[in-house]
Protein backbone atom coordinates (compact mmCIF):
# COMPACT_ATOMS: atom_id res chain seq x y z
CA UNK A 1 0.00 0.00 0.00
CA UNK A 2 1.37 3.41 -0.99
CA UNK A 3 1.73 5.90 1.86
CA UNK A 4 -0.31 9.05 1.61
CA UNK A 5 1.07 12.47 2.41
CA UNK A 6 -1.10 12.51 5.53
CA UNK A 7 0.57 9.31 6.82
CA UNK A 8 4.14 10.65 6.55
CA UNK A 9 5.65 13.56 8.47
CA UNK A 10 5.90 16.67 6.32
CA UNK A 11 8.96 16.49 4.06
CA UNK A 12 10.10 13.02 5.13
CA UNK A 13 10.03 11.60 1.62
CA UNK A 14 12.02 14.57 0.30
CA UNK A 15 14.52 14.40 3.18
CA UNK A 16 15.25 10.70 2.66
CA UNK A 17 15.57 11.17 -1.12
CA UNK A 18 17.99 14.07 -0.56
CA UNK A 19 20.13 12.04 1.85
CA UNK A 20 20.34 9.12 -0.61
CA UNK A 21 20.96 11.28 -3.70
CA UNK A 22 24.81 11.43 -3.33
CA UNK A 23 24.85 7.69 -4.01
CA UNK A 24 22.82 8.09 -7.18
CA UNK A 25 19.16 7.46 -7.68
CA UNK A 26 17.49 6.64 -4.34
CA UNK A 27 16.21 3.33 -5.74
CA UNK A 28 19.75 2.42 -6.84
CA UNK A 29 21.11 3.32 -3.40
CA UNK A 30 18.51 1.09 -1.74
CA UNK A 31 19.35 -1.75 -4.14
CA UNK A 32 23.06 -1.37 -3.34
CA UNK A 33 22.33 -1.43 0.41
CA UNK A 34 20.22 -4.55 -0.04
CA UNK A 35 23.05 -6.24 -1.96
CA UNK A 36 25.59 -5.31 0.72
CA UNK A 37 23.33 -6.59 3.48
CA UNK A 38 22.88 -9.89 1.62
CA UNK A 39 26.67 -10.16 1.11
CA UNK A 40 27.30 -9.54 4.81
CA UNK A 41 24.79 -12.21 5.86
CA UNK A 42 26.27 -14.66 3.34
CA UNK A 43 29.78 -13.98 4.69
CA UNK A 44 28.55 -14.61 8.22
CA UNK A 45 27.01 -17.92 7.13
CA UNK A 46 30.26 -18.91 5.41
CA UNK A 47 32.14 -18.12 8.62
CA UNK A 48 29.66 -20.21 10.58
CA UNK A 49 30.25 -23.20 8.30
CA UNK A 50 33.97 -22.95 9.04
CA UNK A 51 33.46 -23.20 12.81
CA UNK A 52 33.90 -26.55 14.52
CA UNK A 53 32.12 -25.67 17.74
CA UNK A 54 28.32 -26.08 17.50
CA UNK A 55 27.45 -23.33 19.98
CA UNK A 56 29.66 -20.78 18.23
CA UNK A 57 28.25 -21.82 14.86
CA UNK A 58 24.70 -21.36 16.15
CA UNK A 59 25.47 -17.87 17.44
CA UNK A 60 27.02 -16.79 14.13
CA UNK A 61 24.05 -18.22 12.20
CA UNK A 62 21.65 -16.33 14.47
CA UNK A 63 23.66 -13.15 13.90
CA UNK A 64 23.48 -13.71 10.12
CA UNK A 65 19.72 -14.18 10.37
CA UNK A 66 19.44 -10.98 12.40
CA UNK A 67 21.54 -9.08 9.84
CA UNK A 68 19.30 -10.34 7.02
CA UNK A 69 16.07 -9.55 8.86
CA UNK A 70 17.08 -6.05 10.02
CA UNK A 71 18.32 -5.23 6.52
CA UNK A 72 15.05 -6.44 5.03
CA UNK A 73 13.03 -4.25 7.38
CA UNK A 74 15.18 -1.22 6.59
CA UNK A 75 14.96 -1.79 2.83
CA UNK A 76 11.22 -2.36 2.98
CA UNK A 77 10.70 0.78 5.05
CA UNK A 78 12.77 2.91 2.68
CA UNK A 79 10.95 1.54 -0.36
CA UNK A 80 7.63 2.31 1.35
CA UNK A 81 8.64 5.84 2.38
CA UNK A 82 10.07 6.68 -1.05
CA UNK A 83 7.48 4.70 -2.98
CA UNK A 84 10.13 2.99 -5.12
Secondary structure, DSSP 8 states (H G I E B T S, - for coil): ----TTTS-TTHHHHHHHHHGGGSSHHHHHHHHHHHHHHHHHHHHHHHHH---HHHHHHHHHHHHHHHHHHHHHHHHHHHHHT-
